[in-house]
Amino acid sequence: MGRYVGLRALQAIVVLWASFTVAFVILFILPSDPVSIAVQGNSATPVDQQAVEDLQARYGLDQSLLSQYWTSLSHAVRGDFGTSISTGQPVTTAIGDALPNTLALAVSAVVLAVLFGGLIAFATTYTKAQWLRTALQALPPLGVAVPTFWVGLMLLQFFSFDLKIFPAFGDKGFSSLVLPAITLALPTGAVIAQVLASSMGTTWRQPFVETAQAKGASRIRVVLHHVVRLASIPALTIAGVLFGNLLASAVVVETVFSRAGVGRLMQTSVMAQDIPVVLGIVVFSTAAFVVINLVVDLLYPLIDPRIVESFRKKPAAPDKATPAVDDAEAAHV
């Protein structure tokens, strides 16, 4: 297990380096200049070329590409992502200010997605009515297919403008978190429901289910105590992967609901080509994704102890001089 964790940690370092490098290259391929964008702003007056050159020298943008890459990478390893070109604020401070709102949104969305996906999968497996099972199986593909921004706009129209139950914009208080969390949770929950329902259907056809029912266990007990535990591993895996997509969806959700957060910060930083901020967000998002998936991997043995057997050494082959003992004799002994 220690070797496995060490290998995963090494893979995490490689993934962090690769994501940083790809983001760095893409930002420098773009034809426009982030310093010119910051200096120009919304003003129509010509940009002072000397001011642009001074700022480029200040942020090291007048150096060669390899020199800039090495400087940015060496500073990032120490946790220093520099200063925002647009605002002059340290990148870590900018991300730290935006993180609480996005973290609250992501956690709320994950909880709702797990509840939504779990209930749909449980109802699909538990019900005996074929028409109801067919209707429930059609919900996850529908949830995946519907665009996130359309769901957000429909929720705004119905619950904010028509019924006036929840605020339409802002990020103050719990009520302002409900609609964004539901919008973000629907596609994630739909995928979890689809994977979990399929896994539970396969697990339900295993022989141990018939054994449990033959011993008098009720249908709901078999589902909750036997089927769900083993069938949750694929859903847990996909949930860890989907966590990485929450930031991409948060950009849309935070824009629709005018919420301040990491997603909104990423959008404005990409538009302004604010290289330090974008690189900082990319590394932070990748690190969060890697940590979540590592935690998911470490939870597998707790769900199914048989997984631990794959990490143990296989027994040595019997000595040729010693007669082999067949299974029946071994069982008798």
C-alpha positions as CSV (number, residue, x, y, z in Angstrom):
1,M,0.0,0.0,0.0
2,G,2.9,2.4,0.8
3,R,4.4,1.7,-2.7
4,Y,1.0,2.4,-4.2
5,V,0.6,5.7,-2.4
6,G,4.1,6.7,-3.4
7,L,3.4,5.9,-7.1
8,R,0.2,7.9,-7.0
9,A,2.1,10.8,-5.4
10,L,4.7,10.7,-8.2
11,Q,1.9,10.6,-10.8
12,A,0.3,13.6,-9.1
13,I,3.6,15.6,-9.5
14,V,3.7,14.7,-13.2
15,V,0.1,15.7,-13.7
16,L,0.7,19.1,-11.9
17,W,3.8,19.7,-14.1
18,A,2.0,18.8,-17.3
19,S,-1.0,21.0,-16.5
20,F,1.2,23.9,-15.7
21,T,3.2,23.5,-18.9
22,V,0.2,23.1,-21.2
23,A,-1.5,26.2,-19.7
24,F,1.8,28.2,-20.0
25,V,2.3,27.3,-23.6
26,I,-1.4,28.0,-24.6
27,L,-1.3,31.5,-22.9
28,F,1.9,32.4,-24.8
29,I,0.6,31.2,-28.1
30,L,-2.2,33.7,-28.0
31,P,-1.4,36.7,-30.2
32,S,-2.4,39.5,-27.9
33,D,-0.3,41.0,-25.1
34,P,-1.6,40.9,-21.4
35,V,0.3,44.1,-20.5
36,S,-1.3,46.0,-23.4
37,I,-4.7,44.7,-22.4
38,A,-4.2,45.8,-18.8
39,V,-2.9,49.2,-19.8
40,Q,-5.6,49.8,-22.4
41,G,-8.5,48.8,-20.3
42,N,-11.8,50.3,-21.5
43,S,-10.1,53.5,-22.6
44,A,-10.0,54.5,-26.3
45,T,-6.8,56.6,-26.0
46,P,-3.6,55.1,-27.5
47,V,-1.4,53.0,-25.3
48,D,1.9,54.5,-24.2
49,Q,4.4,52.1,-25.6
50,Q,7.1,53.1,-23.0
51,A,4.6,52.2,-20.2
52,V,4.0,48.9,-21.8
53,E,7.7,48.1,-22.1
54,D,8.3,49.1,-18.5
55,L,5.5,46.8,-17.3
56,Q,6.8,44.0,-19.5
57,A,10.2,44.3,-17.9
58,R,8.5,44.4,-14.4
59,Y,6.7,41.1,-15.0
60,G,9.6,39.5,-16.8
61,L,7.7,39.3,-20.1
62,D,10.6,40.8,-22.0
63,Q,12.7,37.6,-21.4
64,S,12.8,34.6,-23.7
65,L,10.1,32.0,-23.5
66,L,12.3,29.4,-21.8
67,S,13.5,31.8,-19.3
68,Q,10.0,32.9,-18.4
69,Y,8.9,29.3,-18.2
70,W,11.7,28.3,-15.8
71,T,11.2,31.4,-13.6
72,S,7.4,30.7,-13.4
73,L,7.9,27.0,-12.7
74,S,10.6,27.5,-10.0
75,H,8.5,30.1,-8.2
76,A,5.4,27.9,-8.5
77,V,7.2,25.0,-6.8
78,R,7.7,27.3,-3.8
79,G,4.0,28.3,-3.9
80,D,4.7,31.8,-5.4
81,F,2.6,32.4,-8.5
82,G,3.5,36.1,-8.7
83,T,1.3,39.1,-9.0
84,S,-1.8,39.7,-11.1
85,I,-1.0,41.8,-14.2
86,S,-4.6,43.2,-14.2
87,T,-5.0,44.1,-10.6
88,G,-1.5,44.0,-9.0
89,Q,-2.8,41.7,-6.3
90,P,-0.8,38.6,-5.3
91,V,-2.2,35.5,-7.1
92,T,-2.5,33.5,-3.9
93,T,-4.5,36.3,-2.3
94,A,-6.8,36.6,-5.3
95,I,-7.5,32.8,-5.3
96,G,-7.8,32.8,-1.5
97,D,-10.5,35.5,-1.6
98,A,-12.5,33.8,-4.3
99,L,-12.1,30.2,-2.9
100,P,-14.7,30.3,-0.1
101,N,-17.6,31.0,-2.4
102,T,-16.6,28.4,-4.9
103,L,-15.9,25.8,-2.2
104,A,-19.3,26.3,-0.7
105,L,-20.9,26.0,-4.1
106,A,-18.9,22.9,-5.0
107,V,-19.5,21.1,-1.7
108,S,-23.3,21.9,-1.9
109,A,-23.4,20.7,-5.5
110,V,-21.6,17.4,-4.7
111,V,-23.9,16.7,-1.8
112,L,-27.0,17.3,-3.9
113,A,-25.5,15.3,-6.8
114,V,-24.8,12.3,-4.6
115,L,-28.3,12.5,-3.1
116,F,-30.0,12.9,-6.5
117,G,-28.0,10.2,-8.2
118,G,-28.3,7.8,-5.3
119,L,-32.0,8.1,-5.0
120,I,-32.6,7.6,-8.7
121,A,-30.3,4.6,-8.8
122,F,-32.0,3.1,-5.6
123,A,-35.5,3.6,-6.9
124,T,-34.5,2.1,-10.3
125,T,-33.2,-1.0,-8.6
126,Y,-35.8,-1.4,-5.9
127,T,-39.0,-0.9,-7.9
128,K,-40.6,-3.9,-9.5
129,A,-42.8,-1.9,-11.9
130,Q,-41.2,-2.0,-15.4
131,W,-42.8,1.2,-16.6
132,L,-41.5,3.1,-13.6
133,R,-38.0,1.6,-14.0
134,T,-38.0,2.7,-17.6
135,A,-39.0,6.2,-16.7
136,L,-36.4,6.5,-14.0
137,Q,-33.7,5.1,-16.4
138,A,-34.6,7.9,-18.9
139,L,-33.9,10.7,-16.3
140,P,-30.0,10.5,-16.2
141,P,-29.5,10.9,-19.9
142,L,-31.9,13.8,-19.9
143,G,-30.0,15.5,-17.1
144,V,-26.7,15.0,-18.9
145,A,-28.0,16.4,-22.2
146,V,-29.6,19.6,-20.9
147,P,-27.1,22.5,-21.1
148,T,-26.1,23.9,-17.7
149,F,-26.7,27.5,-18.6
150,W,-30.2,26.7,-19.8
151,V,-31.0,25.0,-16.5
152,G,-29.7,28.0,-14.6
153,L,-31.8,30.4,-16.6
154,M,-34.9,28.3,-16.2
155,L,-34.4,28.2,-12.4
156,L,-33.9,31.9,-12.4
157,Q,-37.0,32.6,-14.3
158,F,-39.3,30.3,-12.3
159,F,-38.0,30.6,-8.7
160,S,-36.5,34.1,-8.8
161,F,-38.6,36.2,-11.2
162,D,-42.0,34.3,-11.1
163,L,-42.2,32.9,-7.5
164,K,-39.6,35.3,-6.0
165,I,-38.4,32.6,-3.6
166,F,-34.7,32.8,-4.1
167,P,-32.6,35.8,-5.1
168,A,-31.6,36.0,-8.7
169,F,-28.0,37.3,-8.2
170,G,-25.3,37.7,-5.7
171,D,-23.6,35.5,-3.2
172,K,-24.9,36.6,0.2
173,G,-26.5,34.1,2.5
174,F,-27.7,30.5,2.1
175,S,-30.6,31.4,-0.1
176,S,-28.3,32.7,-2.8
177,L,-26.6,29.3,-2.9
178,V,-29.6,27.1,-3.6
179,L,-30.2,27.7,-7.3
180,P,-26.5,27.7,-8.3
181,A,-25.9,24.5,-6.4
182,I,-28.9,22.8,-8.0
183,T,-27.8,24.0,-11.4
184,L,-24.3,22.6,-10.9
185,A,-25.5,19.3,-9.3
186,L,-28.0,18.2,-12.0
187,P,-25.5,17.0,-14.7
188,T,-23.1,15.5,-12.1
189,G,-25.9,13.7,-10.3
190,A,-27.3,12.4,-13.6
191,V,-23.9,10.8,-14.4
192,I,-23.7,9.3,-10.9
193,A,-27.2,8.0,-11.2
194,Q,-26.5,6.4,-14.6
195,V,-23.3,4.6,-13.5
196,L,-24.7,3.6,-10.1
197,A,-28.0,2.2,-11.5
198,S,-26.1,0.2,-14.1
199,S,-23.7,-1.2,-11.4
200,M,-26.5,-2.0,-9.0
201,G,-28.4,-3.8,-11.7
202,T,-25.4,-6.0,-12.4
203,T,-24.8,-6.6,-8.7
204,W,-28.4,-7.5,-8.2
205,R,-28.0,-10.5,-10.5
206,Q,-25.1,-11.9,-8.5
207,P,-25.6,-15.3,-6.7
208,F,-25.1,-13.8,-3.2
209,V,-28.3,-11.7,-3.7
210,E,-30.4,-14.9,-4.2
211,T,-28.7,-16.4,-1.2
212,A,-29.6,-13.4,1.0
213,Q,-33.2,-13.5,-0.3
214,A,-33.4,-17.2,0.4
215,K,-32.4,-16.6,4.0
216,G,-35.4,-14.3,4.4
217,A,-33.8,-10.9,3.9
218,S,-36.2,-8.2,2.7
219,R,-35.8,-6.6,-0.7
220,I,-34.8,-3.2,0.8
221,R,-32.3,-4.8,3.2
222,V,-30.7,-6.7,0.3
223,V,-30.4,-3.4,-1.7
224,L,-29.1,-1.3,1.2
225,H,-26.8,-3.8,2.9
226,H,-25.5,-5.9,0.0
227,V,-26.0,-4.4,-3.4
228,V,-25.3,-0.7,-2.7
229,R,-21.9,-1.4,-1.0
230,L,-20.4,-3.3,-3.9
231,A,-22.1,-1.3,-6.6
232,S,-20.9,2.1,-5.2
233,I,-17.2,1.6,-6.3
234,P,-17.8,2.6,-10.0
235,A,-20.0,5.5,-8.9
236,L,-17.4,6.6,-6.4
237,T,-14.8,6.5,-9.2
238,I,-16.8,8.6,-11.6
239,A,-17.7,11.0,-8.8
240,G,-14.0,11.7,-8.2
241,V,-13.5,12.3,-11.9
242,L,-16.5,14.6,-12.1
243,F,-15.2,16.7,-9.3
244,G,-12.6,18.0,-11.7
245,N,-15.3,19.2,-14.0
246,L,-17.0,21.3,-11.3
247,L,-14.6,24.2,-11.9
248,A,-15.4,24.3,-15.6
249,S,-19.1,24.3,-14.8
250,A,-18.6,26.8,-12.0
251,V,-17.5,29.3,-14.7
252,V,-20.9,29.1,-16.3
253,V,-22.9,29.0,-13.1
254,E,-21.1,31.8,-11.4
255,T,-21.5,33.9,-14.6
256,V,-25.3,33.2,-14.8
257,F,-25.9,34.0,-11.1
258,S,-23.3,36.8,-10.9
259,R,-21.4,35.1,-8.1
260,A,-17.8,35.9,-7.2
261,G,-15.6,32.8,-7.1
262,V,-12.7,30.9,-8.7
263,G,-14.7,30.2,-11.8
264,R,-15.5,33.9,-12.3
265,L,-11.9,34.8,-11.6
266,M,-10.7,32.3,-14.2
267,Q,-13.1,33.7,-16.8
268,T,-11.9,37.3,-16.3
269,S,-8.3,36.2,-16.1
270,V,-8.4,34.3,-19.4
271,M,-10.1,37.2,-21.1
272,A,-7.4,39.5,-19.9
273,Q,-4.6,36.9,-20.5
274,D,-3.6,37.4,-16.9
275,I,-0.9,34.7,-17.0
276,P,0.0,34.4,-13.3
277,V,-3.6,34.2,-12.2
278,V,-4.5,31.6,-14.8
279,L,-1.5,29.4,-14.0
280,G,-2.2,29.7,-10.3
281,I,-5.8,28.6,-10.8
282,V,-4.8,25.7,-13.1
283,V,-2.3,24.4,-10.6
284,F,-4.8,24.7,-7.7
285,S,-7.6,23.0,-9.7
286,T,-5.3,20.2,-10.7
287,A,-4.0,19.7,-7.2
288,A,-7.6,19.5,-5.9
289,F,-8.5,17.0,-8.6
290,V,-5.5,14.8,-7.8
291,V,-6.1,14.8,-4.1
292,I,-9.8,14.0,-4.4
293,N,-9.0,11.0,-6.7
294,L,-6.3,9.8,-4.4
295,V,-8.8,9.9,-1.5
296,V,-11.3,8.0,-3.6
297,D,-8.6,5.3,-4.4
298,L,-7.8,4.9,-0.7
299,L,-11.5,4.5,0.1
300,Y,-11.8,1.4,-2.1
301,P,-10.4,-1.1,0.5
302,L,-12.9,0.2,3.1
303,I,-15.8,-0.5,0.8
304,D,-14.6,-3.8,-0.5
305,P,-11.8,-5.5,1.6
306,R,-11.1,-7.9,-1.2
307,I,-9.3,-5.1,-3.1
308,V,-6.5,-5.3,-0.4
309,E,-5.7,-8.9,-1.6
310,S,-4.4,-7.5,-4.9
311,F,-1.6,-5.7,-3.0
312,R,-0.4,-8.8,-1.2
313,K,2.3,-11.0,-2.5
314,K,1.1,-14.2,-4.2
315,P,2.0,-17.4,-2.3
316,A,5.2,-19.2,-3.5
317,A,4.9,-22.2,-5.7
318,P,5.1,-25.6,-3.9
319,D,8.4,-27.3,-3.9
320,K,8.7,-29.9,-6.6
321,A,10.1,-32.4,-4.1
322,T,7.0,-32.1,-2.0
323,P,3.9,-33.7,-3.4
324,A,1.1,-31.2,-4.1
325,V,-2.0,-31.3,-2.0
326,D,-5.2,-30.8,-3.9
327,D,-8.0,-28.5,-2.8
328,A,-10.2,-31.2,-1.4
329,E,-7.4,-32.6,0.8
330,A,-6.4,-29.1,1.9
331,A,-10.0,-28.3,2.8
332,H,-10.2,-31.5,4.8
333,V,-7.0,-30.7,6.7
